[in-house]
């Protein structure tokens, strides 16, 4: 009995003497794409692959994985997870595939109307181009030289985002007939209600990209 008690006491002592790292556990994080950036508890730790090292004090780590053109993913990895390796596959962002980066998004650009095109013809050509891309106009006032489309909303369910687009045109004085044109492009979470949640987006959906060149070709100076 005495020997048993001595052995038990020795085992208890060893458990208390062993450092915390003796009970460490490792779980590997592997991302797709391999270029995805990995953040652990808010700190950048590497790309593609990272080994989580749990000590006795660690219960979980907060993980964030992101990559351009993909939907960001956040999750918690707990110490009691039985997996030795956890794959994190990012989904492609539909909004990125369907759009292009543009310096002209939400900014006015100017088209100087070429000789031989008067105000009536210019207005007719502008209206034709706009109706090729938008179903209806919100404002079309030839007397004031102002045209504005309604918002057209495109929803991207997998990305849980929506993009709205509108175009504004206004006549200006610029040594002759000229118009300023702005493609308004805004993005918001899919569940945003009304005007809430939308913010300017420095990209333009690909379907509207030809609009600028088409207006330039039909009205602009060579």
KANOR-V577328 format. One record per backbone hydrogen bond with DSSP energy under -1.0 kcal/mol. NH is the residue of the N-H (numbers start at 0). CO is the residue of the C=O. E is the energy in kcal/mol with one decimal. If there is no record, write none. Layout:
NH & CO & E
NH & CO & E
This chain:
4 & 0 & -2.3
5 & 1 & -2.1
6 & 2 & -2.4
7 & 3 & -2.5
8 & 4 & -2.4
9 & 5 & -2.1
10 & 6 & -2.0
11 & 7 & -2.2
12 & 8 & -2.1
13 & 9 & -2.0
14 & 10 & -2.0
15 & 11 & -1.6
16 & 12 & -2.1
17 & 13 & -2.5
21 & 18 & -1.7
22 & 19 & -2.0
23 & 20 & -1.8
24 & 53 & -1.9
26 & 51 & -1.8
27 & 83 & -2.8
28 & 49 & -3.6
29 & 85 & -2.2
30 & 47 & -3.1
31 & 87 & -2.1
35 & 32 & -1.5
36 & 65 & -3.0
37 & 45 & -3.0
38 & 63 & -2.8
39 & 42 & -2.9
40 & 61 & -3.0
42 & 39 & -1.9
44 & 37 & -2.8
47 & 35 & -2.3
48 & 46 & -2.0
49 & 28 & -2.1
51 & 26 & -3.2
53 & 24 & -3.7
60 & 76 & -2.0
62 & 74 & -3.4
63 & 38 & -2.2
64 & 72 & -2.7
65 & 36 & -1.9
69 & 66 & -1.9
70 & 90 & -2.9
72 & 64 & -2.4
74 & 62 & -2.3
76 & 60 & -2.5
78 & 58 & -2.9
80 & 77 & -1.5
85 & 27 & -3.3
87 & 29 & -2.9
89 & 31 & -3.0
92 & 68 & -2.8
96 & 92 & -1.6
97 & 93 & -2.0
99 & 203 & -2.4
101 & 201 & -1.6
105 & 182 & -3.3
106 & 103 & -1.9
108 & 180 & -2.4
110 & 178 & -2.8
112 & 176 & -2.1
113 & 218 & -2.8
116 & 113 & -1.3
121 & 117 & -2.7
122 & 118 & -2.4
123 & 119 & -2.0
124 & 120 & -2.7
125 & 121 & -2.6
126 & 122 & -2.2
127 & 123 & -2.1
128 & 124 & -2.3
129 & 125 & -2.5
130 & 126 & -2.2
132 & 129 & -1.4
133 & 129 & -2.3
137 & 147 & -2.5
138 & 147 & -2.5
140 & 145 & -3.0
144 & 140 & -1.1
145 & 140 & -2.0
146 & 168 & -2.8
147 & 138 & -3.0
148 & 166 & -2.2
149 & 135 & -1.3
151 & 164 & -2.3
153 & 162 & -3.3
155 & 160 & -2.9
160 & 155 & -1.9
161 & 187 & -2.5
162 & 153 & -2.8
163 & 185 & -2.5
164 & 151 & -2.1
165 & 183 & -1.9
167 & 181 & -2.3
168 & 146 & -3.0
169 & 179 & -2.3
170 & 144 & -2.4
171 & 177 & -2.4
173 & 175 & -1.4
178 & 110 & -2.2
179 & 169 & -2.9
180 & 108 & -2.9
181 & 167 & -2.5
183 & 165 & -3.2
185 & 163 & -2.3
186 & 198 & -2.5
187 & 161 & -2.2
189 & 159 & -2.1
191 & 188 & -1.9
195 & 192 & -1.6
197 & 194 & -1.1
198 & 186 & -1.8
200 & 184 & -2.8
203 & 99 & -2.7
205 & 97 & -2.7
207 & 204 & -2.0
210 & 207 & -1.2
213 & 209 & -2.6
214 & 210 & -2.1
215 & 211 & -2.1
216 & 212 & -2.5
217 & 213 & -2.0
218 & 214 & -2.1
219 & 215 & -1.4
220 & 111 & -1.1
